[in-house]
Amino acid sequence: MYLPDSELLFYGGLALMGAAAVLALACILIFTITGRRIRRRLEEEYGKPDKPRQ
């Protein structure tokens, strides 16, 4: 199937946007999991953080 250049750019852009959205969700998930793990380890080693002064 032949696609004109404009349609190729359009559908290629849609595919890249979809891939970027999937990768963004994967990164959010990974950073959330590792952040919890790191926060737990820091609390074990140093205790809970103090509340900031206002």
Sequence and secondary structure as in RCSB ss.txt:
>XXXX:A:sequence
MYLPDSELLFYGGLALMGAAAVLALACILIFTITGRRIRRRLEEEYGKPDKPRQ
>XXXX:A:secstr
    HHHHHHHHHHHHHHHHHHHHHHHHHHHHHHHHHHHHHHHHHH S      
